C-alpha cells in the first residue's frame, strides 16, 4: 500500500511541477519554488509549493529517506571535490502555512555552509523528440541553494 501511495505521490509530483512549454521556462529556480531560512534560523523551508502538491504531502506520511528524495539538506564539505558525496543531514519535516519546513536533529553549525536541494521533474511535450528517443519524456532538475551560518 505504501509503495502504491509513493508511486501515486511521485506521479502527482511529476505532473504538478511540469511545464507544458519548456522554451518559456528558465533555470529550475524560476519554477516559483523558494528555499529560505525559517524566521528564527533554526530550520530551512520550502516555499511556494503548488497547493495541490502541498495537500498531498500533508495527507501522506513519508519516511525520512522518502523526504530526502524530495527535499534534502547537506553540510557542505571543506573540500569542494567531495561535494555530492556527503549524507543528508538528519532531521524532521513538518508543515506550516503552505511551507515544508526541515528542522535538523542537531542545530546548524556556525561558520558552516549547507547545500539545500529540492528535486523536481519537468515534463517535455516535444512529441517528435520523445518519439525518436532523442529526448526523454521527463527531465530531472534540482533547485539548489547554499546557506551559510
C-alpha positions as CSV (number, residue, x, y, z in Angstrom):
1,X,0.0,0.0,0.0
2,X,2.8,2.4,0.9
3,X,4.5,1.6,-2.5
4,X,1.3,2.4,-4.3
5,X,1.0,5.6,-2.3
6,X,4.6,6.6,-3.0
7,X,4.1,5.8,-6.8
8,X,1.0,8.0,-6.8
9,X,2.8,10.8,-5.0
10,X,5.7,10.6,-7.4
11,X,3.4,10.7,-10.4
12,X,1.5,13.5,-8.9
13,X,4.7,15.5,-8.3
14,X,5.8,15.0,-11.9
15,X,2.5,16.3,-13.2
16,X,2.3,19.2,-10.7
17,X,5.8,20.5,-11.3
18,X,5.8,20.1,-15.1
19,X,5.5,22.9,-17.5
20,X,3.9,22.5,-21.0
21,X,6.4,24.6,-22.9
22,X,10.0,24.2,-21.8
23,X,11.2,27.0,-24.1
24,X,9.4,29.6,-21.9
25,X,11.0,28.2,-18.7
26,X,14.3,29.5,-17.4
27,X,16.5,27.6,-14.9
28,X,14.8,25.5,-12.3
29,X,14.7,28.3,-9.7
30,X,12.1,30.1,-11.9
31,X,9.6,27.4,-11.2
32,X,8.4,29.5,-8.3
33,X,9.6,27.2,-5.5
34,X,11.7,29.1,-2.9
35,X,14.2,27.9,-0.4
36,X,14.9,30.1,2.7
37,X,15.6,30.0,6.4
38,X,12.8,29.9,8.9
39,X,12.3,33.2,10.8
40,X,14.4,32.0,13.8
41,X,17.1,30.4,11.5
42,X,16.6,27.0,13.2
43,X,15.3,25.4,10.0
44,X,15.1,25.6,6.3
45,X,11.8,26.0,4.5
46,X,10.5,25.1,1.0
47,X,8.0,27.8,-0.1
48,X,5.6,28.5,-3.0
49,X,4.7,24.8,-3.4
50,X,1.5,24.4,-5.5
51,X,-1.5,24.0,-3.2
52,X,-2.4,20.6,-4.6
53,X,1.1,19.3,-4.0
54,X,1.2,20.7,-0.5
55,X,-2.1,19.0,0.3
56,X,-0.8,15.7,-1.0
57,X,2.4,16.0,1.2
58,X,0.3,17.0,4.2
59,X,-2.0,14.0,3.8
60,X,0.7,11.4,3.3
61,X,3.2,10.0,5.8
62,X,6.6,9.8,4.2
63,X,9.7,8.3,5.8
64,X,12.9,10.3,6.3
65,X,14.5,8.7,3.3
66,X,11.5,9.5,1.1
67,X,11.6,13.1,2.2
68,X,15.3,13.3,1.5
69,X,14.5,12.1,-2.0
70,X,12.4,15.3,-2.5
71,X,13.9,17.9,-0.2
72,X,17.4,17.4,1.3
73,X,19.9,19.4,3.2
74,X,23.7,18.6,3.2
75,X,26.6,20.0,5.1
76,X,29.0,21.4,2.5
77,X,32.3,19.6,2.7
78,X,35.5,21.6,3.3
79,X,37.0,20.1,0.1
80,X,34.8,21.1,-2.9
81,X,35.9,17.9,-4.7
82,X,33.9,15.9,-2.1
83,X,30.7,17.8,-2.8
84,X,27.9,15.4,-3.6
85,X,29.4,12.5,-1.6
86,X,28.0,13.5,1.8
87,X,25.0,12.1,3.5
88,X,21.9,14.3,4.0
89,X,21.5,16.0,7.4
90,X,19.1,14.1,9.6
91,X,16.1,15.9,10.9
92,X,12.3,16.3,10.9
93,X,10.0,17.6,8.2
94,X,6.8,19.5,9.1
95,X,4.2,21.7,7.5
96,X,3.2,25.3,8.3
97,X,1.3,27.9,6.3
98,X,1.8,26.0,2.9
99,X,5.5,25.6,3.6
100,X,7.5,22.4,4.2
101,X,10.0,23.0,7.0
102,X,13.1,21.0,7.7
103,X,14.5,21.2,11.3
104,X,17.8,19.4,11.7
105,X,18.3,16.9,14.6
106,X,21.3,18.9,15.7
107,X,21.5,22.7,15.3
108,X,23.1,24.2,12.2
109,X,26.8,24.8,12.9
110,X,28.0,28.4,13.0
111,X,30.6,29.1,10.2
112,X,29.4,26.2,8.1
113,X,27.6,26.2,4.7
114,X,24.7,23.9,3.9
115,X,23.5,22.9,0.5
116,X,19.7,22.6,0.1
117,X,18.3,20.7,-2.8
118,X,14.7,20.2,-4.0
119,X,14.2,17.6,-6.7
120,X,11.6,18.2,-9.4
121,X,10.7,16.7,-12.7
122,X,9.8,18.8,-15.8
123,X,7.6,17.3,-18.5
124,X,8.6,17.7,-22.1
125,X,5.8,18.0,-24.7
126,X,8.0,17.9,-27.8
127,X,6.5,14.8,-29.2
128,X,8.9,14.3,-32.1
129,X,12.0,14.3,-29.8
130,X,10.3,12.0,-27.3
131,X,9.2,9.6,-30.1
132,X,12.6,9.4,-31.8
133,X,14.3,8.8,-28.4
134,X,16.5,11.9,-28.7
135,X,14.8,13.3,-25.6
136,X,13.2,11.7,-22.6
137,X,9.7,12.4,-21.5
138,X,10.7,13.8,-18.1
139,X,13.7,15.8,-17.2
140,X,15.0,15.7,-13.7
141,X,16.1,19.1,-12.2
142,X,17.5,20.2,-8.9
143,X,16.7,23.5,-7.3
144,X,19.7,24.2,-5.2
145,X,20.7,26.9,-2.7
146,X,23.7,27.3,-0.4
147,X,23.1,28.8,3.0
148,X,25.9,29.9,5.4
149,X,25.6,30.2,9.1
